[in-house]
Amino acid sequence: MHSNITQAVAGYRDAMLDLTRELVSIPTENPPGNRYGDAVKVLCRRLSELGFLDTHVEGDCVLSFSGVGDRILYFSGHYDVVPAQSPTQFEPMVKGANLFGRGSSDMKSGLAAMIYAAVALRDCGMPLDGRMGLVFVPDEETAGPRGSRCLVERGLLGHNAVGMLTPEPTGGVVWNANRGAITLRVTVKGKSAHVGRQHEGLNAFDQMLEVAQALTALKAEVEKRTTAFHIAPDAARRSILMLGGRTEGGTNFNVVPDRCSFTIDRRLNPEEDFDREKQCLLAVLQQARAGGIGLEIETLQEG
């Protein structure tokens, strides 16, 4: 039976490559969340062609099932990708044994692989005590408001699950703990003025530097902490506070910027207390606000 599945998967190589190319060519960049509908159409069409008739679209998510029974083994993946540096990254190219293009690894090739894994199991007559479930979601790159989180809110994620396989491009290591996350966008507000009359303005960039300096002091303290879990390399055991993953501000070189924003990405080790660390982070921002700096705080993800 094992050899039959291996042969079946090998026979699907060209079909998997074709589907991956088609998905890579759709610029499902997130943020902001482009072309999700086009990716959904391609996935639904391919599932229908392959005989997966129990397929449902929920918002921007696709769920498809095969087999009979209550127990479900899920294959789950996301079709959004981080923003590209050039439109040419959405022109898939094969060089030797590799396919290149935005999302070819993370994780559109994985979507093709999990579809054809389910096809191989079905067509080889593998005896299953239950069903296979295929789940395709967007918004993985931004914490899932239109993806997995949406399915949870609708009560549709993980029913009767015995396990879930995801083709993320990792080393295949089984983890026994996961970092927590608090991601914020801070927008510092000033007042616009021409550079020749900058005394009439309020430079949001200057004020942003003050806020960032205070956060840098917290970062130095946070990143001295290490988890007791056995993680390699040793540097990966440290707690994380990253500043400026995304920064924006100003309108021109000769105009005092009236708004500047930057992101804060706090990743907690399992031993740290979520509520306490969140309050420590917010306390720095609240102290800046109390000192007269106008700022807005937007939570991008937390959990």
Backbone hydrogen bonds, N-H to C=O, Kabsch-Sander energy under -0.5 kcal/mol:
donor,donor_aa,acceptor,acceptor_aa,energy
5,I,1,M,-2.0
6,T,2,H,-2.3
7,Q,3,S,-2.4
8,A,4,N,-2.3
9,V,5,I,-2.8
10,A,6,T,-2.1
11,G,7,Q,-1.7
12,Y,8,A,-0.8
12,Y,9,V,-1.0
13,R,10,A,-1.2
16,M,12,Y,-2.7
17,L,13,R,-2.4
18,D,14,D,-2.5
19,L,15,A,-2.3
20,T,16,M,-2.5
21,R,17,L,-2.5
22,E,18,D,-2.0
23,L,19,L,-2.4
24,V,20,T,-2.9
25,S,21,R,-1.8
26,I,23,L,-1.5
28,T,26,I,-2.2
29,E,27,P,-2.0
30,N,81,V,-2.6
33,G,29,E,-2.3
34,N,29,E,-2.3
36,Y,33,G,-0.5
39,A,35,R,-1.5
40,V,36,Y,-2.2
41,K,37,G,-2.1
42,V,38,D,-1.9
43,L,39,A,-2.4
44,C,40,V,-2.6
45,R,41,K,-2.4
46,R,42,V,-2.3
47,L,43,L,-2.4
48,S,44,C,-2.3
49,E,45,R,-2.4
50,L,46,R,-1.7
51,G,48,S,-1.5
52,F,47,L,-2.9
53,L,51,G,-1.2
54,D,65,F,-0.7
55,T,53,L,-1.5
56,H,63,L,-3.4
58,E,56,H,-0.5
58,E,61,C,-2.5
59,G,57,V,-0.6
60,D,58,E,-0.5
61,C,58,E,-2.2
62,V,136,F,-2.4
63,L,56,H,-2.8
64,S,134,L,-2.4
65,F,54,D,-1.9
66,S,132,M,-2.2
68,V,130,G,-0.7
72,I,160,N,-2.4
73,L,131,R,-2.4
74,Y,72,I,-0.6
74,Y,163,G,-2.5
75,F,133,G,-3.3
76,S,165,L,-2.5
77,G,135,V,-2.3
79,Y,137,V,-2.1
80,D,137,V,-0.5
81,V,28,T,-2.3
89,Q,86,S,-1.9
90,F,87,P,-1.9
91,E,88,T,-1.8
93,M,100,F,-2.3
95,K,93,M,-0.6
95,K,98,N,-2.8
98,N,95,K,-2.1
100,F,93,M,-3.5
102,R,89,Q,-3.0
104,S,101,G,-2.5
107,M,105,S,-0.7
108,K,103,G,-2.9
109,S,103,G,-0.6
109,S,104,S,-0.8
111,L,107,M,-1.6
112,A,108,K,-1.7
113,A,109,S,-2.3
114,M,110,G,-2.5
115,I,111,L,-2.0
116,Y,112,A,-2.2
117,A,113,A,-1.7
118,A,114,M,-1.8
119,V,115,I,-1.9
120,A,116,Y,-2.3
121,L,117,A,-2.3
122,R,118,A,-2.2
123,D,119,V,-3.2
124,C,120,A,-1.8
125,G,122,R,-1.2
126,M,121,L,-1.7
130,G,128,L,-1.1
131,R,71,R,-3.3
132,M,66,S,-2.8
133,G,73,L,-2.4
134,L,64,S,-3.7
135,V,75,F,-2.7
135,V,133,G,-0.5
136,F,62,V,-2.8
137,V,77,G,-2.3
142,T,139,D,-0.8
143,A,140,E,-1.1
144,G,139,D,-3.5
147,G,144,G,-0.9
149,R,144,G,-1.3
150,C,144,G,-0.9
151,L,147,G,-1.9
152,V,148,S,-2.2
153,E,149,R,-2.4
154,R,150,C,-1.6
155,G,152,V,-1.6
156,L,151,L,-3.2
157,L,151,L,-0.6
158,G,156,L,-0.6
161,A,158,G,-1.4
162,V,72,I,-2.5
163,G,72,I,-0.8
165,L,74,Y,-2.8
168,E,166,T,-0.7
170,T,168,E,-2.2
175,W,173,V,-0.6
180,G,268,L,-1.6
182,I,266,R,-2.5
183,T,301,Q,-3.0
184,L,264,I,-2.5
185,R,298,E,-2.8
186,V,262,F,-3.0
187,T,185,R,-0.5
187,T,296,E,-2.4
188,V,186,V,-0.6
188,V,260,C,-3.4
189,K,294,G,-2.9
190,G,258,D,-3.8
191,K,202,L,-2.5
193,A,256,V,-0.5
195,V,254,N,-2.5
197,R,194,H,-1.9
198,Q,195,V,-1.4
200,E,197,R,-2.4
201,G,198,Q,-1.6
202,L,191,K,-2.4
204,A,202,L,-0.7
204,A,257,P,-2.6
207,Q,203,N,-1.7
208,M,204,A,-2.3
209,L,205,F,-2.0
210,E,206,D,-1.3
211,V,207,Q,-1.9
212,A,208,M,-2.9
213,Q,209,L,-2.3
214,A,210,E,-1.7
215,L,211,V,-2.0
216,T,212,A,-2.2
217,A,213,Q,-1.4
218,L,214,A,-1.3
219,K,215,L,-2.7
220,A,216,T,-2.1
221,E,217,A,-1.3
222,V,218,L,-2.8
223,E,219,K,-2.6
224,K,221,E,-1.2
225,R,222,V,-1.7
227,T,237,R,-2.1
231,I,229,F,-1.5
236,A,233,P,-1.5
237,R,234,D,-1.9
238,R,235,A,-1.3
239,S,225,R,-1.8
240,I,267,R,-2.3
242,M,265,D,-2.7
244,G,263,T,-2.5
248,E,261,S,-2.4
250,G,259,R,-1.5
255,V,252,N,-1.5
256,V,193,A,-3.4
260,C,188,V,-2.0
261,S,248,E,-3.3
262,F,186,V,-2.1
263,T,246,R,-1.2
264,I,184,L,-2.6
265,D,242,M,-2.9
266,R,182,I,-3.0
266,R,264,I,-0.6
267,R,240,I,-1.7
267,R,265,D,-0.6
268,L,180,G,-1.5
268,L,266,R,-0.6
272,E,269,N,-1.7
274,F,272,E,-0.6
277,E,273,D,-2.4
278,K,274,F,-2.4
279,Q,275,D,-2.1
280,C,276,R,-2.1
281,L,277,E,-1.9
282,L,278,K,-2.5
283,A,279,Q,-2.4
284,V,280,C,-1.2
285,L,281,L,-1.3
286,Q,282,L,-2.8
287,Q,283,A,-2.2
288,A,284,V,-1.7
289,R,285,L,-2.1
290,A,286,Q,-2.4
291,G,287,Q,-1.4
292,G,289,R,-1.6
293,I,288,A,-2.0
294,G,189,K,-0.5
294,G,292,G,-0.6
295,L,293,I,-0.5
296,E,187,T,-2.6
298,E,185,R,-2.5
300,L,183,T,-2.7
300,L,298,E,-0.7
301,Q,183,T,-1.5
303,G,181,A,-2.0
